Amino acid sequence: MSEKKYWHKLTKSEQSKVIKRGNYTLGEFMAEYSQPDWCTYTHALEAYMGCWALFYGRVHSDRICKKCECYKKPEVQE
């Protein structure tokens, strides 16, 4: 099994192609893509019940998420 890809790191064009792809279940999508490490929203990528900003391609860095209650500041590694 390959490593999950971070959804927010795909371009809007790449995300659009995935969303428009036919015969793709939510389970398959969740198995292939991961939400950002800073996001603590439970199942954020679950389309209608998750984080709309993330799923619909508004999030490509943590800048937009910093005011969200589900934002977890990344730990600084020494």
Phi, psi and omega per residue, in radians:
M1 nan 2.318 -3.124
S2 -1.424 2.837 -3.129
E3 -1.249 2.513 3.126
K4 -1.117 2.556 3.065
K5 -1.661 2.530 3.068
Y6 -1.366 2.144 -3.095
W7 -1.050 -0.708 -3.078
H8 -1.221 -0.262 -3.141
K9 -1.509 -0.184 3.056
L10 -1.342 2.620 3.063
T11 -1.252 2.862 3.097
K12 -1.023 -0.665 3.126
S13 -1.107 -0.777 3.121
E14 -1.119 -0.737 3.116
Q15 -1.100 -0.740 -3.134
S16 -1.060 -0.727 3.123
K17 -1.093 -0.698 3.138
V18 -1.161 -0.796 -3.104
I19 -1.115 -0.666 -3.102
K20 -1.415 -0.166 -3.118
R21 -1.095 2.351 -3.141
G22 -1.446 2.801 3.090
N23 0.952 0.785 -3.111
Y24 -2.165 1.956 -3.087
T25 -1.462 2.828 3.086
L26 -1.062 -0.676 3.108
G27 -1.059 -0.740 3.098
E28 -1.133 -0.741 3.116
F29 -1.067 -0.836 -3.120
M30 -1.143 -0.517 3.116
A31 -1.307 -0.449 -3.074
E32 -1.646 -0.522 -3.049
Y33 -2.128 2.649 -3.101
S34 -2.190 2.574 3.040
Q35 -1.387 2.836 -3.116
P36 -1.074 2.665 3.128
D37 -1.093 -0.495 -3.114
W38 -1.368 -0.166 -3.072
C39 -1.655 2.094 3.125
T40 -1.788 0.124 3.102
Y41 -1.109 2.133 -3.120
T42 -1.107 2.142 3.139
H43 0.934 0.858 -3.082
A44 -1.002 -0.456 -3.102
L45 -1.556 0.139 -3.126
E46 -1.419 0.914 3.014
A47 0.694 -1.855 -2.982
Y48 -1.188 -0.482 -3.127
M49 -1.769 -0.034 -3.126
G50 -1.787 -2.613 3.136
C51 -1.527 1.916 -3.099
W52 -1.096 -0.714 -3.121
A53 -1.050 -0.717 3.129
L54 -1.238 -0.901 -3.067
F55 -1.082 -0.712 -3.072
Y56 -1.589 0.281 2.917
G57 1.517 0.280 3.087
R58 -1.448 -0.322 -3.067
V59 -1.824 2.041 3.047
H60 -2.257 -0.023 3.024
S61 -2.709 3.044 -3.118
D62 -1.379 -0.069 -3.088
R63 -0.965 -0.802 -3.103
I64 -1.267 -0.333 -3.037
C65 -1.649 -0.190 -2.976
K66 -1.052 -0.396 3.128
K67 -1.671 -0.035 -3.121
C68 -1.340 2.485 3.120
E69 -1.172 -0.279 3.137
C70 -1.662 0.094 3.138
Y71 -1.396 2.280 3.075
K72 -2.031 2.051 -3.138
K73 -1.054 2.241 3.111
P74 -1.037 2.475 3.115
E75 -1.303 2.453 3.107
V76 -1.461 2.200 3.129
Q77 -1.727 2.370 -3.115
E78 -1.664 nan nan
